[in-house]
Amino acid sequence: MKLIFPPRDFQLGQAMEPPIASSNSSGHGGNSSSGRGPMHFGGPSQNPSNGYFSVVNRNRPTALLLDGDRIYRMVQKGILQHYGVDTQNVDNGTAAINVLMGNSFNLIVIDINLPDMDGPEITRQMRAMGVGSKIVGTTSCWCERDRQAFLNAGADEFFEKPLSSETLLIILTELDGGYEA
């Protein structure tokens, strides 16, 4: 699966050029227009003609998106799904616990402000349940105190939302097993 990330100067509503995909003799997907030859699974590549970042996934990642803001959930879920991530979203901690009872996810993204409990509290509960997923805490207004609260509760990372393309590239590549040389 090939993931295409827009360049930093991409504006919402601007059309994205579709990737030009081809196969090479190894059977791995490639982007012949990049001038860099075939891509390796898990390795990042940037097409100099359009600036888009791309990565080839070995696995189809899954994500649980936990945020009280309906619009943010819709936007972030759409972005994750566009990049090949099977995504489910919920709006509160209780719903997240219920979803986790019968499902597992590679990635869980949790906002700090939830209707029924805060992000660090639900993170603590998930870790106490034995959830081993990568947990990313988010907030709309970054501060060190919030970062420490999430990390102390068991989160792996903490970022200001929305998650940027660069941040998603790093997270998705890590979940897919890292870069190949």
C-alpha positions in Angstrom: 0.0 0.0 0.0 1.4 3.4 -1.0 0.7 6.4 1.2 1.0 9.9 -0.3 1.5 12.9 2.0 1.0 16.4 0.7 3.8 18.9 0.9 4.0 21.4 3.7 2.6 24.2 1.6 -0.5 22.2 0.7 -3.7 24.2 1.3 -7.0 22.6 2.2 -9.2 22.4 -0.9 -6.2 22.2 -3.2 -6.2 19.3 -5.6 -3.6 16.6 -5.0 -1.9 14.9 -8.0 -2.5 11.2 -8.0 0.5 9.0 -7.5 2.1 7.3 -10.5 2.5 3.7 -9.5 4.4 0.9 -11.3 5.9 -2.4 -10.4 9.5 -3.5 -10.6 11.0 -6.9 -10.9 11.0 -7.5 -7.2 7.2 -7.1 -7.1 7.4 -4.1 -4.8 5.5 -0.9 -5.8 7.5 1.9 -7.2 7.2 5.5 -8.4 9.0 5.7 -11.7 8.4 9.4 -11.9 10.5 10.1 -8.8 13.8 9.5 -10.5 14.9 7.5 -7.5 14.0 4.1 -8.8 11.8 1.6 -6.9 10.8 2.2 -3.3 11.6 -0.3 -0.6 8.8 -1.4 1.8 8.7 0.8 4.8 11.1 3.4 3.3 10.1 7.0 2.8 10.5 8.7 -0.6 9.8 12.2 -1.8 8.8 12.9 -5.4 10.8 16.0 -6.3 8.2 17.0 -9.0 5.3 17.3 -6.6 6.9 17.2 -3.1 4.5 14.5 -1.8 5.9 12.1 0.7 5.0 8.4 0.2 5.6 5.2 2.0 4.7 1.6 1.2 3.0 -0.4 4.0 3.7 -4.0 4.6 0.6 -4.3 6.8 -2.7 -2.5 7.0 -2.6 -0.5 10.3 -5.6 0.0 12.5 -6.5 3.0 14.6 -8.9 4.0 17.3 -9.5 7.8 17.4 -10.9 9.1 20.6 -12.0 12.8 20.6 -15.0 14.7 21.9 -15.1 17.0 18.9 -17.2 15.5 16.1 -15.7 17.6 13.3 -12.1 16.8 14.4 -13.0 13.1 14.5 -14.4 13.2 11.0 -11.4 15.1 9.6 -8.7 13.0 11.3 -10.5 9.8 10.5 -10.7 10.8 6.8 -7.0 11.6 6.8 -6.0 8.3 8.4 -8.3 6.3 6.1 -6.9 8.2 3.1 -3.4 6.9 4.1 -4.7 3.3 4.3 -5.4 3.1 8.1 -8.6 1.2 9.1 -10.0 3.7 11.6 -12.8 3.6 14.1 -13.7 6.7 16.2 -15.5 7.3 19.5 -16.4 10.4 21.4 -15.7 9.4 25.0 -13.6 7.1 27.3 -16.4 4.7 28.2 -17.1 4.1 24.5 -13.4 3.5 23.9 -13.2 0.9 26.7 -16.2 -0.9 25.2 -14.7 -0.9 21.7 -11.4 -2.3 23.2 -13.2 -5.2 24.8 -13.5 -6.9 21.5 -11.0 -5.2 19.2 -7.3 -4.4 19.1 -5.6 -1.5 17.3 -2.1 -0.6 16.3 -2.6 3.0 17.1 -4.9 4.9 19.6 -5.1 8.6 19.4 -6.6 10.3 22.5 -7.5 13.9 23.0 -6.9 15.4 26.5 -10.4 16.8 26.9 -13.2 14.2 26.8 -16.8 14.4 28.0 -16.5 11.7 30.6 -12.9 11.7 31.7 -9.6 13.2 30.6 -7.1 11.7 28.1 -4.5 10.7 30.7 -7.1 8.9 32.8 -8.4 6.8 29.9 -4.8 6.1 28.9 -4.1 4.8 32.5 -7.2 2.6 32.3 -6.2 1.2 28.9 -2.7 0.3 30.1 -4.2 -1.3 33.2 -6.3 -3.4 30.9 -3.1 -4.6 29.1 -3.6 -2.6 25.9 -0.2 -2.6 24.2 -1.1 -0.3 21.3 0.9 2.8 20.5 -1.0 5.5 22.3 -0.7 9.1 21.1 -2.1 11.9 23.3 -3.2 15.1 21.6 -4.4 18.5 22.6 -5.4 21.6 20.7 -3.2 23.8 22.8 0.2 22.2 23.6 1.7 22.6 27.1 4.4 20.7 29.0 2.1 19.9 31.9 -0.3 18.0 29.5 2.5 16.2 27.8 3.9 15.0 31.2 0.4 13.9 32.3 -0.1 11.8 29.2 3.4 10.3 29.3 3.1 9.5 33.0 -0.2 7.8 32.3 1.5 5.5 29.8 1.1 7.3 26.4 4.0 6.8 24.0 3.8 10.2 22.3 2.1 13.6 22.7 1.4 16.1 19.9 -0.7 19.2 19.2 -3.6 18.4 17.0 -4.3 18.0 14.2 -1.6 15.5 13.5 0.6 16.8 10.6 1.5 14.7 7.6 5.1 14.5 8.8 4.0 13.2 12.2 1.7 10.7 10.6 4.5 9.5 8.3 6.8 8.8 11.3 4.0 7.1 13.3 2.8 4.9 10.4 6.3 3.9 9.3 7.1 2.9 12.9 3.9 0.9 13.2 4.9 -0.8 9.9 8.2 -2.0 11.2 10.4 1.0 10.5 12.6 1.9 7.5 14.5 -0.6 5.4 18.0 0.2 4.3 
